[in-house]
Amino acid sequence: MAKVSRDEPLLEFNPKLPKLSKNEQAVLKLLVEAGRLIVPIYLEQEKLAQVKIDKAEIERSAKKDPSFSSPYTSVERLNGKLVAIPYHIKYAAPLKPVADKLNEAANISDNKEFGKALKIQAKVLLDGNYEKAWEAWLKMKPNSLDISIGPLHHLANQFFFPKAAYHAWVGVMEKEGTIRFNNYKTVTLSARRKTLTPKERIDPASIKAIVLDAVLFAGIMARTKFVGLTLPIDVNVVEKYGVQATLFNQPNDLRLKDQILPTFNKIFSKGFKEGFSKEDLRRGYLRSAALHDLAHSYLYYKNAAKNLGDDFYTVSELAATVLGLRLAGYLLLKDRITEKMLESMIVAFISRSVYLMREEDKDNKLMSNYTLGSRIFMNFMFESGALKEFKDLIIVNFTKVFVSINDLSSMLESLLAHGTKVDAGSFVKKYSQ
């Protein structure tokens, strides 16, 4: 299991790893050391995120200077004036030893392509040319070792959201899981390409899918314990270089233990629970996370973030989850999963949704979009009759759930394709009460 620090944003896992060469072990050690150095940077960002700055003031400043809305700047008040400082300048001193560790790992790596990508990443941390790092990483062949380090665009571009987004993850490829993940990608991408493609949607240049045994999470990754991520999020970068969907085994186990299982045991009847083992739920949630991240790869719309405004992340995250469950139907038709596997995915997601809704009053802003999406999903299912309540327990009609998933998926994708702020706001308000 993970070595958890309650105060520091750091998770160090101890997974059973495949046999690594001495060179890979040495490189891995340096990558972990680099990841640990992200912690003080993120802690500094968390302190700054406590300072309240009026949204309207930032909007006014952004009209004059686009750097205020950049996902890679720290917006602060200095001598009474609002300023936007690029991350690579503000954190130049603590980033230097991070870059040194990456360069050291690059210099000893037997994998020259991986070493070159590490050197580019080290340089980017210090000069802010983040697109260059994505180009190198996404063009690189899959490697046994994987690292992501720096500001996480996935959250940082919500500039009215606390901009504490430095992160690191270090992992080792889990080959069998990666093969399954790519098998899912092949089936779902083929099915997706048979649908009518709106002109507003962008197809990534390529889609890499990888399952990792996590060794380290630092910064925002340790706070959120994401089971999976699809990056980058910038549609222009995606169109040129593609995306990587990454799935993590160990955070999935943590989420099962702390969130899904306890909630599952509270919200379903004894007879219903007997139909699903702990392993069913573990694999079910991991599969739903895998399909969520593959679905993100199929949901890049040119102007969705601008058009939907503050509700974009709620809509896009829920759209990926629901499309993922919808795509599971194609896997079922191709005999890649069973009906029981699909039901386990749905039950695990319902349990996770109820957990987030019950934790909402704890003010975890990092998960607010996911919590709101969960509330919308549950309300939609109750309204359609797919879910019912009886004596504080939830009754599931799987046939109706799957029909409702198709309906909800179409509505959400329509919002991403050509919705407005008003459309998104009305939708969120209707189903989040």
C-alpha positions in Angstrom: 0.0 0.0 0.0 0.9 3.7 0.0 3.0 5.6 2.4 0.7 8.5 3.1 1.7 11.9 4.6 -1.3 13.6 6.0 0.2 17.1 5.8 2.5 16.9 2.8 1.1 16.3 -0.7 3.1 13.1 -1.2 2.2 9.5 -1.8 4.8 6.9 -2.1 3.6 3.5 -3.2 5.3 0.1 -2.9 3.9 -1.9 -5.8 5.2 -5.3 -6.9 7.1 -4.2 -9.9 8.3 -6.3 -12.9 12.0 -7.1 -13.0 13.8 -4.0 -14.0 17.4 -3.8 -15.3 20.0 -2.2 -13.1 19.9 0.8 -15.4 16.2 1.2 -15.1 16.4 0.9 -11.3 18.9 3.7 -11.2 16.9 5.9 -13.5 13.7 5.2 -11.5 15.4 6.3 -8.3 16.4 9.6 -9.8 12.9 10.2 -11.1 11.4 9.5 -7.7 13.9 12.0 -6.2 12.8 14.6 -8.8 9.1 14.0 -8.0 9.7 14.5 -4.3 11.1 18.0 -5.0 7.7 19.1 -6.4 6.2 19.0 -2.8 7.5 22.4 -1.6 6.5 24.1 -4.8 3.0 22.8 -4.5 2.8 23.8 -0.8 3.8 27.3 -1.8 1.0 27.3 -4.4 -1.5 26.1 -1.8 -0.6 29.1 0.4 -1.1 31.5 -2.5 -4.4 29.9 -3.4 -5.9 31.0 0.0 -5.6 34.6 -1.0 -8.9 35.9 -2.3 -8.8 37.8 -5.5 -12.1 39.1 -7.1 -13.1 37.3 -10.2 -14.2 40.4 -12.0 -10.8 42.0 -11.4 -9.0 39.0 -12.9 -11.4 39.2 -15.9 -10.6 42.8 -16.5 -6.9 42.2 -16.2 -7.1 39.3 -18.6 -8.7 41.5 -21.3 -5.6 43.7 -21.2 -3.0 40.9 -20.7 -3.8 37.3 -21.7 -1.2 36.0 -19.3 -3.7 36.5 -16.5 -5.8 33.7 -18.0 -2.9 31.4 -18.7 -2.8 28.1 -16.9 0.9 28.7 -16.3 1.0 31.9 -14.3 0.6 32.8 -10.7 -1.8 35.6 -10.2 -0.9 37.7 -7.1 -1.2 41.2 -5.7 2.1 43.0 -5.3 2.2 46.5 -3.8 -1.5 46.8 -4.3 -1.3 45.8 -8.0 -2.5 42.6 -9.6 0.3 40.8 -11.5 0.7 37.5 -13.4 4.1 35.8 -12.9 5.0 32.9 -15.2 5.5 29.7 -13.2 9.0 29.0 -14.6 10.1 32.5 -13.3 8.4 32.5 -10.0 9.6 29.0 -9.1 12.9 29.1 -10.9 15.0 28.4 -7.8 13.2 25.3 -6.5 12.7 24.0 -10.1 16.5 24.0 -10.8 17.2 20.9 -8.6 14.2 19.2 -10.2 15.6 19.8 -13.7 19.1 18.6 -12.5 17.6 15.3 -11.4 15.9 14.8 -14.7 19.1 15.6 -16.6 21.0 13.2 -14.4 18.4 10.5 -15.2 18.6 11.3 -18.9 22.4 11.1 -18.9 22.5 7.5 -17.5 19.4 6.1 -19.3 20.0 3.3 -21.8 16.9 4.4 -23.6 18.1 7.3 -25.7 14.7 8.4 -26.8 13.4 8.5 -23.2 16.6 10.3 -22.1 16.1 12.9 -24.8 12.5 13.5 -23.6 13.7 13.9 -20.0 16.2 16.5 -21.1 13.5 18.4 -23.0 11.2 18.2 -19.9 14.0 19.5 -17.7 14.6 22.5 -20.0 10.8 23.2 -20.2 10.5 23.4 -16.5 13.0 26.3 -16.6 11.9 28.1 -19.8 8.1 27.5 -19.8 7.8 26.1 -23.4 5.4 23.4 -22.3 4.3 22.5 -25.8 7.8 21.3 -26.6 7.6 18.8 -23.7 4.3 17.4 -24.9 5.7 17.0 -28.5 8.6 15.0 -27.2 6.5 12.9 -24.8 3.7 12.1 -27.2 6.0 11.2 -30.1 8.1 8.8 -27.9 7.5 5.1 -28.0 6.0 3.6 -24.9 8.7 3.0 -22.2 8.8 0.8 -19.1 9.3 3.9 -17.0 6.9 6.9 -17.1 7.0 10.4 -15.4 4.9 13.5 -15.6 6.1 16.5 -13.8 5.3 20.3 -13.7 2.1 22.4 -13.7 -0.9 20.3 -14.5 -2.8 22.1 -17.3 -5.8 19.9 -16.6 -6.7 22.0 -13.5 -4.5 25.1 -13.8 -6.4 26.7 -16.6 -9.4 27.2 -14.3 -8.0 30.5 -13.3 -10.9 31.3 -10.9 -10.1 28.0 -9.2 -7.1 28.0 -6.8 -4.1 27.7 -9.1 -2.2 25.1 -7.2 -1.4 22.7 -10.0 2.2 21.5 -9.7 2.4 17.7 -9.7 4.5 14.7 -10.4 3.8 11.1 -10.9 6.3 8.3 -11.4 5.3 4.8 -12.5 6.3 1.6 -14.1 4.3 0.2 -17.0 2.0 -2.8 -16.2 2.2 -4.7 -19.4 -0.9 -6.9 -19.2 -3.1 -4.0 -18.1 -1.6 -1.8 -20.9 -2.4 -4.5 -23.5 -6.1 -4.7 -22.2 -6.3 -0.9 -22.2 -5.1 -0.7 -25.8 -7.6 -3.5 -26.7 -10.4 -1.3 -25.3 -9.0 1.6 -27.3 -9.1 -0.3 -30.6 -12.7 -1.4 -30.1 -14.1 1.9 -28.8 -12.2 4.0 -31.3 -13.5 1.9 -34.2 -17.0 2.2 -32.9 -16.6 5.9 -32.4 -15.4 6.5 -35.9 -18.6 5.0 -37.3 -20.6 7.8 -35.7 -21.3 11.1 -37.3 -18.4 13.4 -36.4 -19.4 17.0 -35.7 -17.2 19.6 -37.5 -16.6 21.1 -34.1 -14.8 18.0 -32.8 -11.0 17.5 -33.0 -9.5 14.1 -33.5 -6.2 13.7 -31.7 -3.2 13.1 -33.9 -2.6 9.9 -31.9 -3.9 8.2 -28.7 -1.4 6.5 -26.4 -2.9 4.3 -23.6 -0.8 3.1 -20.7 -1.5 1.4 -17.3 1.1 2.1 -14.6 2.0 0.7 -11.3 2.3 4.0 -9.4 5.5 4.5 -7.5 5.0 8.2 -6.5 2.4 10.9 -6.5 3.3 14.4 -5.5 1.5 17.8 -5.5 -2.0 17.9 -6.7 -1.8 14.2 -7.7 -1.4 13.3 -4.1 -4.3 15.5 -3.0 -6.7 14.2 -5.6 -5.4 10.6 -6.0 -6.6 10.5 -9.6 -7.1 7.0 -10.9 -6.6 8.1 -14.5 -5.8 11.2 -16.6 -5.9 12.1 -20.3 -3.4 14.8 -21.2 -2.8 17.3 -22.6 -6.0 19.2 -22.6 -5.1 22.0 -25.0 -7.0 21.2 -28.2 -4.3 22.8 -30.4 -1.6 20.6 -28.9 -3.9 17.5 -29.1 -4.6 18.1 -32.8 -0.8 18.4 -33.5 0.7 15.7 -31.2 -2.1 13.6 -29.8 -2.9 12.5 -26.2 -1.9 10.0 -23.6 -4.5 8.3 -21.4 -2.8 7.0 -18.3 -4.4 4.7 -15.7 -3.0 4.0 -12.2 -3.5 0.7 -10.3 -2.6 1.8 -6.8 -4.8 4.9 -6.5 -7.7 2.7 -7.7 -7.1 0.4 -4.8 -7.0 3.4 -2.4 -10.3 4.7 -3.8 -11.9 1.3 -3.5 -10.9 0.9 0.2 -11.7 4.4 1.4 -14.7 5.4 -0.8 -16.3 2.8 -2.9 -16.6 -0.2 -0.6 -17.8 1.7 2.5 -20.5 3.5 0.4 -21.5 0.3 -1.5 -22.1 -1.4 1.9 -24.4 1.4 3.0 -26.5 2.1 0.0 -27.5 -1.3 -1.3 -29.5 -4.2 0.1 -28.0 -7.3 1.4 -29.3 -9.4 -1.4 -28.0 -7.0 -4.0 -24.5 -6.8 -2.4 -24.2 -10.6 -2.5 -24.0 -10.3 -6.3 -20.8 -8.2 -6.3 -17.5 -9.1 -4.7 -14.8 -6.7 -3.7 -12.8 -7.8 -6.8 -15.8 -7.1 -9.0 -15.9 -3.5 -7.7 -12.1 -3.0 -7.9 -12.0 -4.1 -11.5 -15.3 -2.4 -12.3 -14.1 1.0 -11.2 -10.7 0.6 -12.9 -12.6 -0.3 -16.2 -14.9 2.7 -15.8 -11.8 4.9 -15.2 -10.1 3.4 -18.3 -13.2 4.1 -20.5 -13.6 7.6 -18.9 -10.1 8.5 -20.0 -10.5 7.0 -23.5 -13.7 8.9 -23.8 -11.9 12.1 -23.1 -9.8 11.4 -26.2 -13.0 11.4 -28.2 -14.4 14.6 -26.7 -12.1 17.4 -27.8 -14.2 20.3 -29.1 -12.6 23.4 -30.5 -14.4 26.1 -28.5 -16.2 24.1 -25.8 -14.1 25.6 -22.9 -14.7 29.2 -24.1 -18.4 28.6 -24.9 -19.4 26.8 -21.7 -17.5 29.0 -19.3 -17.4 28.0 -15.7 -19.5 24.9 -16.3 -17.1 23.4 -18.9 -15.2 21.1 -16.6 -18.4 19.8 -14.9 -19.9 19.0 -18.3 -16.7 17.6 -19.9 -15.8 15.3 -17.0 -19.4 14.0 -16.7 -19.5 13.6 -20.5 -16.4 11.5 -20.4 -17.7 9.2 -17.7 -21.1 8.7 -19.4 -19.6 8.2 -22.8 -17.2 5.7 -21.3 -20.1 3.7 -19.9 -21.8 4.0 -23.2 -18.7 2.7 -25.0 -18.7 -0.3 -22.7 -21.7 -1.4 -24.6 -19.4 -1.9 -27.7 -17.0 -3.9 -25.6 -20.0 -6.1 -24.5 -21.1 -6.6 -28.1 -17.6 -7.7 -29.0 -17.4 -10.1 -26.1 -14.5 -8.1 -24.5 -16.4 -7.7 -21.3 -19.4 -9.5 -19.8 -22.7 -8.2 -18.6 -21.6 -8.7 -15.0 -18.5 -6.6 -15.7 -20.6 -3.8 -17.1 -22.9 -3.9 -14.1 -19.9 -3.8 -11.8 -18.7 -0.6 -13.5 -22.1 1.0 -13.0 -22.4 -0.1 -9.4 -18.9 1.1 -8.6 -19.5 4.5 -10.2 -22.8 4.9 -8.3 -21.0 4.2 -5.1 -18.3 6.7 -5.9 -20.9 9.3 -6.8 -22.8 8.9 -3.6 -19.6 9.2 -1.6 -18.7 12.5 -3.3 -22.2 13.9 -2.7 -22.0 13.0 1.0 -18.6 14.5 1.3 -19.6 17.7 -0.4 -19.9 19.8 2.8 -16.2 19.2 3.5 -15.5 21.8 0.8 -12.9 19.9 -1.2 -12.7 22.3 -4.1 -10.3 20.1 -6.0 -13.1 17.6 -6.5 -16.0 20.1 -6.9 -16.5 19.5 -10.6 -16.6 15.7 -10.1 -19.1 16.1 -7.1 -21.4 18.3 -9.2 -21.2 15.8 -12.1 -22.1 13.0 -9.7 -25.1 14.9 -8.5 -26.3 15.5 -12.0 -25.8 11.8 -13.0 -27.7 10.6 -9.9 -30.6 13.0 -10.4 -30.9 12.2 -14.0 -31.0 8.4 -13.2 -33.6 9.0 -10.5 -35.7 11.2 -12.9 -35.7 8.5 -15.6 -36.6 5.7 -13.2 -33.3 3.9 -13.7 -32.6 4.3 -10.0 -35.1 4.4 -7.1 -34.9 4.8 -3.4 -36.5 2.5 -0.9 -35.8 2.9 2.9 -32.5 4.7 2.3 -31.4 2.1 -0.1 -30.8 2.4 -3.9 -32.6 0.1 -6.3 -31.0 -0.3 -9.7 -32.7 -1.2 -13.0 -29.7 -1.9 -15.2 -31.7 -1.9 -18.4 -33.0 1.6 -17.7 -29.6 2.8 -16.5 -28.1 1.9 -19.9 -30.9 3.6 -21.8 -30.6 6.7 -19.6 -26.8 6.7 -20.1 -27.3 6.9 -23.9 -29.7 9.8 -23.4 -27.5 11.7 -21.0 -24.4 11.2 -23.2 -26.1 12.7 -26.2 -27.2 15.7 -24.2 -23.8 16.3 -22.8 -22.0 15.9 -26.1 -24.4 18.3 -27.7 -23.5 20.9 -25.0 -19.8 20.4 -25.8 -20.3 20.6 -29.5 -22.4 23.8 -29.7 -23.7 24.7 -26.3 -23.5 28.2 -24.7 -22.9 29.4 -21.2 -26.6 29.8 -20.8 -27.3 26.3 -22.1 -24.7 24.7 -19.8 -25.9 26.8 -16.8 -29.5 25.8 -17.3 -28.6 22.1 -17.7 -26.4 22.1 -14.6 -29.0 24.0 -12.5 -31.8 21.7 -13.6 -30.1 18.4 -12.6 -28.0 19.5 -9.7 -30.7 20.5 -7.3 
